[in-house]
Amino acid sequence: MNAATARTIEVNGQRLSFSLRRSPRRTLAISVEPDGRVVVTAPELASPERIEVILARRFPWIKRQQRYFEALPPPPTPRQWVSGETHRYLGRQYRLKVIAGETTSVRLTGSYFHVTTPDPTNTAAIEQAMAAWYHSHARTLFAARMAKILKDTTWLRDLTAPPITVRHMPKRWGSATPSGRIYLNVDLVKLPPG
């Protein structure tokens, strides 16, 4: 695929800026990115005039997509891993409280995640400690939930619980292999139990 070039055309008195990429594909593809940018991937031999005709025809759809993305709430700010920040567990919000101490540990007490660490300014260590805490609790909760489902479902009582692996999965909540292993997203422990 060739590098993208920036282009602008006028459609019904309005300017439309887009990035044009050429590729060996047969059809023209138009996508609107969440930041509102328009990306056009066109066949290598498509003429600029043909591209403009298709963009003009799809202009109302492009504008609808841009308005849709503009109406979405802004993305969450990246975690700072400092005291006062909120974090979820089983559907509830808890405030983070970072405390200086000899060893690193995480405790959930009342409405707080207490993170004790030798260096309270080391946000990477705090993030790592929280991630380990979430993984540990997710493994325990998911195993208990699986055991309860097998016990409470008459026709499943004789089955052995399948192996469960907890991992960070950016695009899915879980999956299963043909051999029966189940993979679950650690972030499920942040949702209300259901």
Summary of the structure (lengths in Angstrom):
residues: 194
radius of gyration: 25.0
end to end distance: 45.7
largest distance: 69.7
contacts: 469
relative contact order: 0.09
helix: 32%
strand: 32%
